[in-house]
Amino acid sequence: MNPHVVILSVLFFTSSIMCVAMTLAWLSFGRDRHVLYWAMSYGIAVLQWLFNGAGLLLDSHVLMTLAGLCILASSSLVAIGARQRSGLPVGWGQFIIGWVVAGAGVAVAFSPMGTMAMRGSIASSFTGVMMIAAAAAIWPRRRIATPPERAFIVMLVIFGVFQIALVSAGLMIGQGGSDAGLTLYRAILGLGLPPIYVATGVAAVLVVAGDLAKQLGSMVSNDQLTGILNRRGVEQAAIMAIANAKRQKRKLAAVICDMDSFKTLNDGYGHIAGDAALRTFAKALLLAVRKGDVVGRLGGDEFCVLLIDSSGDAAVEVMERVRGSLSNLSVAKMPPGCVKASFGVAEFMPGDNALEDLIARADEALYQSKQQGRDRVTLWSKAAA
């Protein structure tokens, strides 16, 4: 069997499978734009391999030109999707200008004025730049890259270097197209492209799967209304916090708080305004604590805060600042000063083994705040209990 047919068949079916996989991922999970653009990239690659095979079979420069243009579009969409995934500006003008310039070069390469060296280097040069740009965009700026991200970045870099090697070999092709340069070009293309292309596709799928797993994990442990942790997320974070407090003899304080007369706010201003008040209160708690502290919504208008390396008195000071800031909060459809809250604070004690131990005492302190007129912070004490 003709080796060109085998190679093109592998690339065609790989692109088809990747297009279907990315499309299903986009349709089923969140409809992220970068997944859609990667699906489009592989969809265009399917056409690319069809045009390429037909062009070789029919010796058609028109079909080979279309294949080259598809290469440019497909690689551009990979880089665009990478930038969208990372939240970076796409810079559509630069991509369009680059595609037009490279497309004109491809058209000239397959015209009577073109040479074999041009045909072997223009599209590969553009693709190499796009793969390196995609790798740079995928690399996270403010966190450690995940294993799927690292694998995808490595494969994109390898793909880019491979394209550069193709360009070098393409530039060695003589005018007649029958010298050692053409042999080298075909050897690099035939031996390197199928495994690199397949491996890059697999790495892309792993990145999308990792993103989906992260989204599902966030849905499980985060409150959908406020964006902070839910009860499950707080309980999971508390396991590590309590273990560190016991093992390293570190301080830990737990706060239970809820909004005063929240039902009255809901009934008087509507549930949309009530939801806005909950989000605003959650934001006030987040702004008051440090990185590493834990803020979560236990349910309804009840919230929990874990302050790492903080005594009960320090936690009271933090919550007093929160309580004082509530009078200045602006909530849509509510007059200023409507949002008020009561707080109960409890310190970690040597006998505490679980979050429930801390919450039980913080709840008692919260009850005291309610009994004493609300809109106050109370630190649990054995004598008061």
Salt bridges, closest charged atoms under 4 A:
GLU149 OE2 - ARG85 NH2 2.74
GLU149 OE2 - ARG143 NH2 2.68
ASP211 OD2 - HIS34 NE2 3.75
ASP211 OD1 - ARG85 NH2 2.81
ASP223 OD1 - ARG297 NH1 3.22
ASP258 OD1 - LYS370 NZ 2.62
ASP260 OD1 - LYS370 NZ 2.75
ASP267 OD2 - LYS263 NZ 2.92
ASP293 OD2 - ARG290 NE 3.08
ASP309 OD2 - ARG250 NH2 2.76
GLU320 OE1 - ARG323 NE 2.98
ASP352 OD2 - ARG361 NH2 2.75
ASP375 OD1 - ARG323 NH1 3.40
